[in-house]
């Protein structure tokens, strides 16, 4: 596979950004000899693409540094895109940068024009962990015409509950939510509330398929159980998986393989 680091000026963020892009190579896994090499060239029609979102305190290098994502991407012959969002919850921040605009408009335009990537909805996926788990669902449910499938691992999916726990002091927030949302006290039923966004998608008749995973020892396990229950009650197209593990890369590296298998039906 080819792993490239791109640096370019972002007009929505007003600074130069770093983006990691993994493109599968035609010959598959690294070969020791030239015998029995089956080349697969599928660049002309455009490769499927998955956008991978990091968690709090992470950045564009998180997946590359802590997982085996390069091998997994090569197996599925898809392009993987990783960019930084700081601690923004992937929002156009009230006090800060416009990461929602960057991830849903500017970044896809850059990727589809520079790399051999399909522009079709059915070939476009998004996944993330922790803060990025919320981000993956938020971006997909806000743009159901852009993403066909969205996956959350150990996601902070109930933003209303998160803010409530933050106010009570029972859960630490690594960053002030008041800098992200103009009125965090009014998140319930807003366009930042994943349940509201899912309802809107159902009304419109276009809902991304959702995948949710969480470790049973994760501090967000109870939240994920509640989210699963609420979505099942409204008939969401949701795949849920759990297993032993905490809020760490041992769990995420295992489950990103499951995510990609689900996305590509293997």
Secondary structure, 3 states (H helix, E strand, C coil): CEEEEEEEEECCCCEEEEEEEEECCCCCCCCCCCCCCCCCCCCCCCECEEEEECCCCCCCCHHHHHCCHHHHHHHHCCEEEEECCCCCCCCECCCCCEHHHHHHHHHHHHHHHHCCECCCHHHEEEEEECHHHHHHHHHHHHCCCCCCEEEEECCCCCHHHHHHHHHHCCCCCCCCHHHCCCCHHHCCCCCCCHHHHHHHHHHHCCCCEEEEEEECCCCCHHHHHHHHHHHHHCCCCEEEEEECCCCCHHHHHHHHHHHHHHHCCC
